[in-house]
Amino acid sequence: MMVGSAQDRAQAVVAFGGGHGLAASLQALRLLVDDLVIDDLIAVVTVADDGGSSGRLRSEFGVLPPGDLRMALAALCGDNQWGDTWARVLQHRFEGQGEMRGHVIGNLLIVGLWEQLGDPVAALDWVGKLLGTTGRVLPMALTPLDITAEVRGADPEHPAAMTTVRGQVEVATTPGLITAIALDPPDPTPCPEAIAAVGAADWVVLGPGSWFTSVLPHLMVPELRRALIETDARIVVNLNLAGEEGGETDGYGPIDHLAALLDHAPDMKIDTVLADRASVGDALEELDAAVASYGARLHLADVASDDGTPRHDAARLASAYATIMGGTATEGR
């Protein structure tokens, strides 16, 4: 719990998400551990992937899909020879034409430790020790689960018709408008360590990432949702830089992302909404009003990469997080 101001001491931070979005956030937050702004960093990762190497391992062994967990671990590796080497090894994907094609070394390592130890959290902790990660990686649930989505217009010939789409890959690539998501099973076994981390946190970070398949699923786990509602931690929503073209948030702007989040968790109190200045553009006034209507504050910062892709720059994002956690978020406006 928070004691004193954010400027008085280092903070405990829990970051939620999955895939590339969470990895970007963790790379930035890890820099703040190095700068002593954060002293305890925990990633809570979605476990609904059903495609690629993760999907194959999940199907064959009945385990949690390891891919998003692996990416989070790699993002927390240090900027040194040991960390760089292990991050590359962890992310290496086999080529060739045989049964191993497409599998990732890190996925196999994680599943192997799960089989050895019989405890997914302990196995992830051991991988973290091997890699020398800065921070801890936890699954949001201890059982594999599927995402379902209610989609309007999935069939272009029937734009008003509602369809239920099942599976992370199908939801992520649906051409229709997602109106709601759910989990199957609806009440998965939560990770106790993740619940405890939220209760002990000073800050919780939601996003960026695939909104309906990486960020919002955390809010569908009943006990995790309750922890997020009841925590004394300040919640930061990091909005995506753009919608996913041809995917689940095609055409979404900052206000759309925020509205979808609060549609699924209207009782969650948000402290700060972080948005990239250029991505907001002409929608600033409207976004500012929307954020204020939710009782939150808007922090604008230049956090996008310079290469023209919708990716966050780790150093810039770290600076924005540091400002927010230092209690001066309004300076970014």
C-alpha positions in Angstrom: 0.0 0.0 0.0 1.1 3.6 -0.5 2.9 5.2 2.4 4.1 8.8 1.8 4.3 10.3 -1.6 5.5 8.7 -4.8 8.6 10.9 -4.7 9.6 9.6 -1.2 10.4 6.0 -2.2 10.6 3.4 -4.9 7.2 1.9 -6.0 5.7 -1.5 -6.4 4.2 -1.9 -9.9 2.1 -4.6 -11.4 1.7 -4.5 -15.2 -1.1 -6.4 -17.0 -1.3 -7.5 -20.6 0.2 -9.9 -23.0 2.2 -10.2 -26.2 4.2 -7.3 -27.7 2.2 -4.6 -25.9 3.1 -5.9 -22.4 6.7 -6.5 -23.5 7.0 -2.9 -24.5 5.6 -1.7 -21.2 7.9 -4.1 -19.3 11.0 -2.9 -21.2 10.2 0.6 -20.1 9.3 -0.2 -16.5 12.5 -2.3 -16.2 14.5 0.9 -16.9 12.8 2.5 -13.9 13.9 -0.4 -11.7 17.5 0.4 -12.8 16.8 4.1 -11.9 15.4 3.1 -8.5 12.0 4.6 -9.3 10.5 1.1 -9.0 11.7 -1.5 -6.5 9.2 -4.3 -7.2 8.0 -5.1 -10.7 5.5 -7.9 -11.5 3.9 -8.8 -14.8 0.5 -10.5 -14.9 0.0 -12.2 -18.2 -3.0 -13.4 -20.1 -3.1 -17.2 -20.8 -5.6 -17.6 -23.6 -3.4 -18.0 -26.7 -4.5 -20.9 -28.9 -2.3 -20.4 -32.0 1.2 -21.1 -33.1 3.7 -22.9 -30.9 1.8 -22.0 -27.8 -1.4 -23.5 -29.2 0.3 -26.7 -30.2 1.9 -27.2 -26.7 -1.4 -26.3 -25.0 -3.2 -28.8 -27.1 -0.7 -31.6 -26.7 0.2 -31.2 -23.0 -2.9 -29.5 -21.6 -0.8 -26.7 -20.1 -1.1 -23.0 -20.0 0.0 -21.4 -23.4 3.6 -20.3 -22.6 4.1 -17.7 -25.4 3.0 -14.5 -23.8 4.7 -15.5 -20.5 7.9 -16.1 -22.5 7.7 -12.7 -24.1 7.3 -11.0 -20.7 10.3 -12.9 -19.3 12.4 -11.9 -22.3 11.4 -8.2 -21.9 12.7 -8.3 -18.3 16.1 -9.5 -19.3 18.9 -7.0 -18.5 20.8 -4.8 -21.0 24.0 -6.8 -20.7 25.6 -9.8 -22.4 23.9 -12.3 -20.2 20.5 -10.8 -20.6 20.8 -10.1 -24.3 22.0 -13.6 -25.0 19.2 -15.3 -23.0 16.5 -13.1 -24.4 17.6 -14.1 -27.9 17.7 -17.8 -27.0 14.4 -17.6 -25.3 12.8 -16.1 -28.4 14.5 -18.3 -30.9 12.0 -20.0 -33.2 13.0 -23.3 -35.0 13.0 -23.4 -38.7 13.3 -26.5 -40.9 10.5 -28.7 -42.2 9.9 -31.2 -39.5 7.6 -31.3 -36.4 9.8 -28.8 -34.5 9.2 -26.1 -37.1 7.7 -23.0 -35.5 8.3 -24.0 -31.9 10.1 -21.5 -29.7 12.9 -22.5 -27.3 11.5 -20.5 -24.5 8.1 -22.2 -24.8 9.7 -25.6 -24.6 11.8 -24.6 -21.6 8.8 -23.3 -19.7 6.7 -26.3 -20.4 9.6 -28.6 -19.5 9.9 -26.9 -16.1 6.1 -27.1 -15.6 6.3 -30.9 -16.1 9.3 -31.2 -13.8 7.9 -29.0 -10.9 4.2 -29.4 -11.3 3.8 -25.7 -10.4 3.5 -23.1 -13.1 4.4 -20.2 -10.8 7.5 -21.9 -9.4 8.6 -22.9 -13.0 8.3 -19.3 -14.2 10.3 -18.1 -11.2 13.1 -20.6 -12.0 13.2 -19.4 -15.6 13.4 -15.8 -14.3 16.4 -16.8 -12.1 18.1 -18.5 -15.0 17.7 -15.4 -17.2 18.5 -12.9 -14.4 15.2 -11.0 -15.0 14.4 -7.7 -13.3 10.9 -8.5 -12.0 8.6 -11.5 -11.8 6.2 -13.0 -14.3 2.9 -14.5 -13.3 -0.1 -16.0 -15.2 -3.5 -14.4 -14.7 -5.0 -17.8 -14.2 -3.7 -21.3 -13.4 -5.9 -23.1 -16.0 -6.0 -22.7 -19.8 -8.9 -20.7 -21.0 -10.6 -19.5 -24.2 -11.8 -16.1 -25.1 -15.2 -15.7 -26.7 -16.4 -12.5 -28.3 -19.8 -11.2 -29.4 -19.2 -9.6 -32.8 -21.5 -7.5 -35.0 -21.0 -7.8 -38.7 -18.5 -10.6 -38.8 -20.4 -11.7 -42.0 -20.1 -8.7 -44.4 -23.4 -9.7 -46.0 -25.2 -9.4 -42.7 -23.7 -6.3 -41.1 -26.2 -6.1 -38.3 -26.1 -9.7 -37.3 -24.4 -10.8 -34.1 -22.0 -13.8 -34.1 -20.1 -15.5 -31.3 -16.4 -15.9 -32.1 -14.3 -18.3 -30.1 -10.5 -18.5 -29.6 -7.8 -15.9 -29.2 -6.7 -16.2 -32.9 -10.3 -15.9 -34.2 -11.1 -13.0 -31.9 -7.9 -11.2 -32.8 -8.6 -11.4 -36.5 -12.4 -11.0 -36.7 -13.5 -8.5 -39.3 -16.5 -7.4 -37.3 -17.1 -5.0 -34.4 -16.5 -6.7 -31.0 -19.1 -5.6 -28.5 -18.2 -7.8 -25.6 -15.8 -10.6 -24.5 -16.1 -13.5 -22.0 -13.9 -16.3 -20.8 -14.5 -20.1 -21.0 -14.5 -21.2 -18.3 -16.1 -18.0 -16.9 -14.5 -18.5 -13.4 -11.0 -19.8 -14.0 -8.7 -20.5 -11.1 -6.8 -17.3 -10.5 -3.1 -17.1 -9.6 -3.0 -16.3 -5.9 0.3 -14.5 -6.2 -1.2 -12.2 -8.8 -4.1 -11.4 -6.5 -1.7 -10.6 -3.7 0.5 -8.5 -5.9 -2.4 -6.3 -6.9 -3.3 -5.8 -3.2 0.3 -4.8 -2.3 0.9 -2.6 -5.4 1.4 1.2 -5.5 0.6 1.3 -9.2 -1.2 -1.0 -11.7 -0.6 -0.5 -15.4 -3.1 -1.8 -18.0 -2.0 -1.8 -21.6 -0.9 -1.3 -24.2 -1.6 -4.4 -26.3 -4.3 -6.2 -28.2 -7.2 -4.7 -26.4 -9.7 -7.6 -26.5 -7.3 -10.5 -26.3 -4.5 -9.3 -24.1 -5.7 -6.4 -21.9 -9.4 -6.9 -21.2 -9.3 -10.6 -20.5 -7.8 -9.8 -17.1 -11.0 -8.0 -16.1 -13.0 -11.1 -16.9 -11.3 -13.3 -14.2 -13.7 -12.6 -11.3 -11.2 -12.6 -8.4 -8.7 -10.6 -10.3 -11.3 -8.1 -11.3 -12.4 -7.8 -7.7 -8.7 -7.2 -6.7 -8.4 -4.4 -9.3 -11.6 -2.8 -8.0 -10.6 -3.0 -4.3 -6.9 -2.2 -4.5 -5.5 1.0 -3.1 -3.0 1.1 -6.0 -3.3 3.8 -8.6 -4.3 2.5 -12.0 -2.7 3.7 -15.2 -4.3 2.9 -18.5 -1.7 3.1 -21.3 -3.7 3.5 -24.6 -2.6 2.0 -27.8 -1.0 4.2 -30.4 -3.5 3.0 -33.1 -6.1 0.4 -33.8 -5.0 -2.9 -35.2 -5.6 -2.7 -39.0 -7.6 -5.6 -40.2 -7.9 -6.9 -36.6 -9.8 -6.7 -33.4 -9.6 -2.9 -33.0 -9.5 -1.8 -36.6 -10.4 1.9 -36.8 -10.2 2.4 -33.0 -8.9 5.7 -31.7 -7.9 6.6 -28.1 -11.5 7.2 -27.0 -12.6 3.9 -28.4 -10.0 2.0 -26.5 -10.9 3.8 -23.3 -14.6 3.3 -23.8 -14.2 -0.5 -24.4 -12.1 -0.9 -21.2 -14.7 0.9 -19.1 -17.6 -0.9 -20.7 -16.1 -4.1 -19.4 -15.1 -2.7 -16.0 -17.3 0.3 -15.2 -16.7 0.0 -11.5 -12.9 0.2 -11.7 -11.3 3.5 -10.7 -8.7 4.8 -13.0 -6.1 7.4 -11.8 -4.3 8.3 -15.1 -4.8 7.7 -18.8 -1.5 7.8 -20.7 -1.7 8.7 -24.4 0.8 9.5 -27.1 0.5 13.1 -28.1 0.6 12.6 -31.9 -1.8 9.6 -31.8 -4.4 11.8 -30.1 -4.2 14.5 -32.6 -7.4 16.5 -33.1 -9.3 14.3 -30.6 -7.5 15.9 -27.6 -10.5 18.0 -26.4 -12.9 15.0 -26.7 -10.4 12.6 -25.0 -9.7 15.1 -22.2 -13.5 15.4 -21.5 -13.9 11.6 -21.6 -11.1 11.0 -19.2 -12.3 13.7 -16.8 -15.8 12.2 -16.9 -14.3 9.0 -15.5 -12.6 10.9 -12.7 -9.2 10.3 -14.1 -6.4 12.6 -15.4 -4.9 12.6 -18.8 -1.2 12.5 -19.3 0.1 13.2 -22.9 3.6 12.3 -23.8 5.6 11.6 -27.0 6.0 7.8 -26.4 5.9 6.5 -30.0 9.0 5.1 -31.8 10.5 7.3 -34.5 10.4 4.5 -37.1 6.9 5.2 -38.2 5.4 1.9 -36.8 2.8 1.9 -34.0 5.3 0.8 -31.4 6.3 2.4 -28.1 9.8 3.6 -27.5 11.1 2.1 -24.3 13.1 5.1 -23.1 10.3 7.6 -23.8 7.7 5.4 -22.2 9.9 5.0 -19.2 10.1 8.8 -18.9 6.3 9.1 -19.1 5.9 6.4 -16.4 8.4 8.1 -14.2 6.6 11.4 -14.4 3.2 9.8 -13.6 4.6 7.8 -10.7 6.4 10.9 -9.4 3.1 12.6 -9.0 3.5 15.2 -11.8 1.3 13.7 -14.5 -0.3 17.0 -15.3 3.0 18.4 -16.5 2.6 16.3 -19.7 -0.5 18.2 -20.8 
